[in-house]
Amino acid sequence: MFQLAHTIDEIPKSDDWIYEIKEDGERIKAIKKGDRVELWNRDRKTNRHRFEKSNVYPEVTEDLMIQIHDFVIDGEVNCSDRTKGLDMFNRRALLSDQFKIRIMRDVIPVKFRVFDILEINGKDVTDVPLILRKSILDSFIEETENIEIVKYWFSDNVDELWDLVEKFKLEGIMAKRKVSPYVTNRTYSWLKIKNIKETVVNIINYKETSGQGSHGGLITDRCDVALTTEQLRREYFAKKPTKARLRYYGVYPSGKLRNPVLLELIR
């Protein structure tokens, strides 16, 4: 299981916290024992290991195999080029055919960005304070072309970090308590602050089906957005709106809005 964060609206600012860029990708726990490497992702409903994906990300597996030490580490696999975004990454992450994976590893290379360590050479370090686990991670894991150790900021320059998030339209940041242990549940020792924006889009059409519910959805000039209740569906047909105000959590390289949520229908 994985440690998870609660979502809040404002960055907690004190010397009790460190801060990291929140990455778009696939959460992975990597286990290395001898010459064997396993990459496990997370079932979002149960928070348990779901699929072993060492064959999906062979460049990551190969670079972990050459590491000197045995370990269990936690991080996010995503595009080596962060500007490619989650939509491009999913083209790679969903592959299972080995021939296609061999081709796509050169077209869409990925990187394992590691932010925590749970075990080193058979010794459990989950009870060690986070700031010391970061030192262990730096000391025992070697960065490679496909393995990167996530850097962290302190409270005195967290505003600079947030400026980077906004400049490059990233998902947000993580705030983590320096003294926190690693626990396999959702905890307020890890906090997620999303880069939330609002905008008004033009409605092009209505569609009967939506991936987020059975009440239909809207096709707009920036994205598709679900009508999450029957009341919203009825309001759409009653108002015949031409615009909608949305909340969203970033912009894909294609220009489409990421994770849009309908706030208001505008006639």
BELBELRA-V107639 format. One line per field, one symbol per residue. phi: phi as a letter, one per 40 degrees, with the letter a starting at -180 (. if undefined). psi: psi as a letter, one per 30 degrees, with the letter a starting at -180 (. if undefined). A space follows every 10 residues. Layout:
BEGIN
phi=???
psi=???
END
This chain:
BEGIN
phi=.bcbbccbcb ccbaccbbbb ccccibcbbb bbbgcbbbbb cbcccbgbdb bcbcccbccc dccccccccc abbbabcacd ccccgcccdc cccccbcccc cccccccbcb bcccbabbab fgccbcccdd ccccccdccb bccbcbbbcc cbbbccbccc ccccdcccfc cibbbbcdcc ccbcacaccb bbbcccbbab bcccabbcba cbibbgabcb cbicbcccbc cccccccccf cbbacbbabh bcdcgcccfc bcbacbc
psi=llklllklfk kkjlffllkl kkkkbkkkkk kkjbgkkkjk akjfefglkd kkgffeieee eefeffkell lklkakkake jfffleeeef eeffkfkeee eeefffeikl kjjkflkfkk hfkkgffkke feeeeeeeef kkkaegkkkk llllffgfee eeeeeeeghl ealkkkkegk ljkhaklgfk kkjkiklklk lkkelkkelk fglggalkkl fflkkkjfle eeeeeefeeh lflkklklgl klfffkkkhk kkekkk.
END
